Amino acid sequence: MKRKYLVSLFILILLTLITSCGKDENEKKEEPKEQTVYVYYVALEGTELTGKPIGCNDLLVREEKNIVVERSPLEAALNELVTSTPKGELKNFIKGPQLMLVQVTIANGIADVYLKGDFNISGVCDIPRIQEQLSETAKQFSDLKKVNFYINDQTLDDYLSVAKVSF
């Protein structure tokens, strides 16, 4: 009788261990939360808006957005930039055929941002507009030391330098 009890107890402990394997306390999924971030758009030369001067006498203007953050604030802000259409004088040059944010990885303060698709680049002035919109949107997160941008498996700089040659 005592032996049956010990065997049953052993089986119960074993089953408990097996079912609890893979359930790491640190794996608790965080609920998405709303956060205020800045998304940067371009106001073309001649605007009366205020912002940071960039190439071709344009201004980079920040717009405050309340967005839902599921993974990281950087990913949420960049996704907002890729999918948003600003109003009025503000323009978004982070647009193009099937342009989408694929992935953002962050390790040791370095973020790698992967985009897929193409930008609508209609002139040499669009290049600093694209660079500045992405860069300033990413710079607001002080926990990041560096952000690398990639599009279609090449660096953003390489991608834009090819586009620049065609103008």
C-alpha positions as CSV (number, residue, x, y, z in Angstrom):
1,M,0.0,0.0,0.0
2,K,2.8,2.4,0.9
3,R,4.6,1.5,-2.3
4,K,1.5,2.3,-4.4
5,Y,1.2,5.6,-2.6
6,L,4.9,6.5,-3.4
7,V,4.5,5.4,-7.0
8,S,1.4,7.5,-7.4
9,L,3.1,10.5,-5.7
10,F,6.1,10.1,-8.0
11,I,3.9,10.0,-11.1
12,L,2.0,13.1,-9.9
13,I,5.2,15.0,-9.3
14,L,6.6,13.8,-12.7
15,L,3.4,15.0,-14.5
16,T,3.5,18.3,-12.7
17,L,7.1,18.8,-13.8
18,I,6.4,17.8,-17.4
19,T,3.4,20.1,-17.7
20,S,5.2,23.1,-16.1
21,C,8.2,22.7,-18.4
22,G,8.3,25.4,-21.1
23,K,6.3,27.8,-18.9
24,D,8.9,30.3,-18.0
25,E,7.8,33.0,-15.5
26,N,9.6,35.5,-17.7
27,E,7.6,34.6,-20.7
28,K,4.4,36.3,-19.5
29,K,3.1,38.1,-22.4
30,E,2.8,41.8,-21.8
31,E,-0.5,43.4,-22.8
32,P,-0.2,46.1,-25.5
33,K,-0.1,49.6,-24.0
34,E,-0.7,53.0,-25.4
35,Q,2.3,55.3,-25.5
36,T,2.9,58.8,-26.9
37,V,5.6,59.0,-29.5
38,Y,6.8,61.5,-32.2
39,V,6.5,60.7,-35.9
40,Y,8.4,63.1,-38.2
41,Y,7.0,64.4,-41.4
42,V,8.3,66.9,-44.0
43,A,7.0,70.4,-44.7
44,L,8.2,71.6,-48.1
45,E,10.1,74.8,-48.8
46,G,7.9,77.9,-48.3
47,T,5.9,76.6,-45.3
48,E,5.1,78.7,-42.3
49,L,5.3,75.6,-40.0
50,T,8.3,75.3,-37.7
51,G,10.7,72.4,-37.5
52,K,14.2,71.2,-38.1
53,P,15.8,72.4,-41.4
54,I,16.8,69.6,-43.8
55,G,17.9,69.4,-47.4
56,C,16.2,71.3,-50.2
57,N,15.0,74.0,-47.7
58,D,12.4,71.7,-46.2
59,L,11.5,71.3,-42.6
60,L,11.2,68.2,-40.5
61,V,8.1,68.6,-38.3
62,R,7.3,66.3,-35.5
63,E,3.8,65.2,-34.8
64,E,2.8,63.7,-31.5
65,K,0.9,60.4,-31.8
66,N,-0.7,58.1,-29.2
67,I,-0.1,54.6,-30.5
68,V,-0.4,51.1,-29.2
69,V,2.9,49.4,-28.5
70,E,2.9,45.7,-28.8
71,R,6.6,44.9,-29.0
72,S,8.8,48.0,-28.9
73,P,8.1,51.7,-29.0
74,L,10.5,52.0,-32.0
75,E,8.7,49.4,-34.0
76,A,5.3,51.0,-33.2
77,A,6.5,54.5,-34.1
78,L,8.1,53.3,-37.4
79,N,5.0,51.3,-38.3
80,E,2.9,54.4,-37.7
81,L,5.3,56.3,-40.0
82,V,5.1,53.7,-42.8
83,T,1.3,53.5,-42.6
84,S,0.2,57.1,-41.9
85,T,-0.9,59.9,-44.2
86,P,-0.4,63.3,-42.6
87,K,-2.8,66.2,-43.1
88,G,-2.3,69.7,-44.5
89,E,1.2,70.8,-45.4
90,L,2.9,67.8,-44.0
91,K,4.2,65.1,-46.4
92,N,5.3,61.6,-45.7
93,F,8.1,60.3,-48.0
94,I,8.1,56.9,-46.2
95,K,5.8,55.6,-48.9
96,G,6.1,53.5,-51.9
97,P,5.0,50.3,-53.8
98,Q,4.3,47.7,-51.2
99,L,6.6,49.4,-48.7
100,M,6.2,47.8,-45.3
101,L,8.0,47.4,-42.0
102,V,9.1,43.8,-41.8
103,Q,11.0,43.5,-38.5
104,V,12.7,45.4,-35.8
105,T,15.4,43.7,-33.6
106,I,17.0,45.4,-30.7
107,A,20.0,44.0,-28.8
108,N,22.5,45.8,-26.6
109,G,21.1,49.2,-27.5
110,I,21.5,48.6,-31.3
111,A,18.3,48.4,-33.4
112,D,18.1,46.8,-36.8
113,V,15.1,47.9,-38.8
114,Y,14.1,45.9,-41.9
115,L,11.9,47.3,-44.6
116,K,10.6,45.7,-47.8
117,G,9.3,47.3,-50.9
118,D,10.4,50.5,-52.6
119,F,10.2,54.2,-51.9
120,N,8.5,56.6,-54.3
121,I,11.6,58.8,-55.1
122,S,10.8,61.5,-57.6
123,G,13.9,63.6,-57.2
124,V,17.2,64.1,-55.4
125,C,15.4,66.1,-52.6
126,D,13.4,63.0,-51.6
127,I,16.6,61.2,-50.4
128,P,17.3,63.5,-47.4
129,R,13.6,63.6,-46.7
130,I,13.5,59.8,-46.4
131,Q,16.7,59.6,-44.4
132,E,15.7,62.3,-41.9
133,Q,12.1,61.0,-41.4
134,L,13.4,57.6,-40.4
135,S,16.4,58.8,-38.5
136,E,14.6,61.4,-36.3
137,T,11.7,59.1,-35.6
138,A,14.2,56.5,-34.3
139,K,16.4,59.0,-32.4
140,Q,13.7,59.9,-29.9
141,F,14.3,56.6,-28.0
142,S,17.2,57.3,-25.6
143,D,17.8,53.6,-24.8
144,L,19.1,53.1,-28.4
145,K,22.7,53.9,-29.2
146,K,22.4,53.2,-32.9
147,V,19.8,52.3,-35.4
148,N,20.6,50.5,-38.7
149,F,18.1,50.6,-41.5
150,Y,17.8,48.0,-44.2
151,I,15.5,47.8,-47.2
152,N,15.3,44.7,-49.4
153,D,18.4,43.2,-47.7
154,Q,20.7,46.2,-48.3
155,T,21.5,49.1,-46.2
156,L,19.3,52.2,-46.6
157,D,22.4,54.2,-47.6
158,D,23.2,51.8,-50.4
159,Y,19.6,51.7,-51.5
160,L,19.4,55.5,-51.6
161,S,22.8,56.0,-53.3
162,V,21.6,53.8,-56.2
163,A,18.5,56.0,-56.4
164,K,20.6,59.2,-56.2
165,V,22.7,58.2,-59.2
166,S,19.6,58.1,-61.4
167,F,19.0,61.8,-61.0
